[in-house]
């Protein structure tokens, strides 16, 4: 379920980006999203391999942070290799939005679980 949430959020990120630039949201969504979906996959694999003990993909730290970093870094590298833009302003905005999306739901889940326990 956590992987599905992340995929939906990365697709949402790409759709918002396309829409904010006046581009067809659905028409080019796959072309915009694939670098970040690749990064998401690498982030998930990296977080799973780096997990000490059981992999907990809903945990903010370390899983969420590793997934976010993988999504951003590999996504940007894939954009460079494929000839897509990687202006500094885009990297900053993408980093912030992906952090809010990929870390935000994990932070909310963590807060909810703590509140429920107390």
URBELTA-V256162 format. One record per residue. RES is the residue in one small letter. PHI is phi in whole degrees, 0 to 359 (* if undefined). NEAR is the number of other C-alpha atoms within 8 Angstrom. Layout:
BEGIN
res=<RES | RES>
phi=<PHI | PHI>
near=<NEAR | NEAR>
END
This chain:
BEGIN
res=<x | x | x | x | x | x | x | x | x | x | x | x | x | x | x | x | x | x | x | x | x | x | x | x | x | x | x | x | x | x | x | x | x | x | x | x | x | x | x | x | x | x | x | x | x | x | x | x | x | x | x | x | x | x | x | x | x | x | x | x | x | x | x | x | x | x | x | x | x | x | x | x | x | x | x | x | x | x | x | x | x | x | x | x | x | x | x | x | x | x | x | x | x | x | x | x | x | x | x | x | x | x | x | x | x | x | x | x | x | x | x | x | x | x | x | x | x | x>
phi=<* | 297 | 296 | 297 | 300 | 298 | 299 | 299 | 291 | 293 | 297 | 296 | 304 | 295 | 295 | 297 | 300 | 297 | 296 | 290 | 255 | 70 | 266 | 299 | 293 | 280 | 301 | 239 | 301 | 298 | 294 | 280 | 278 | 303 | 299 | 281 | 292 | 298 | 299 | 298 | 299 | 297 | 299 | 296 | 297 | 299 | 294 | 293 | 288 | 277 | 291 | 265 | 85 | 285 | 285 | 240 | 295 | 272 | 286 | 295 | 235 | 269 | 304 | 301 | 295 | 296 | 295 | 297 | 298 | 299 | 298 | 289 | 293 | 294 | 301 | 291 | 297 | 295 | 295 | 298 | 299 | 270 | 81 | 270 | 288 | 217 | 300 | 306 | 298 | 293 | 299 | 295 | 297 | 299 | 299 | 292 | 295 | 296 | 296 | 300 | 289 | 281 | 266 | 300 | 291 | 290 | 296 | 296 | 296 | 297 | 297 | 296 | 295 | 296 | 296 | 292 | 290 | 266>
near=<4 | 7 | 7 | 7 | 8 | 11 | 10 | 8 | 10 | 13 | 10 | 8 | 10 | 11 | 11 | 9 | 8 | 14 | 10 | 7 | 6 | 6 | 8 | 9 | 10 | 7 | 6 | 10 | 13 | 8 | 7 | 9 | 11 | 8 | 13 | 13 | 12 | 11 | 14 | 15 | 9 | 12 | 14 | 13 | 8 | 11 | 14 | 10 | 6 | 6 | 11 | 5 | 4 | 5 | 9 | 7 | 11 | 9 | 11 | 11 | 7 | 9 | 16 | 14 | 10 | 13 | 15 | 14 | 9 | 15 | 16 | 13 | 9 | 13 | 15 | 12 | 8 | 9 | 12 | 10 | 7 | 6 | 6 | 7 | 6 | 9 | 6 | 6 | 6 | 8 | 10 | 8 | 8 | 9 | 9 | 8 | 9 | 13 | 10 | 9 | 11 | 13 | 13 | 9 | 9 | 12 | 10 | 8 | 9 | 10 | 8 | 8 | 8 | 8 | 7 | 6 | 5 | 4>
END
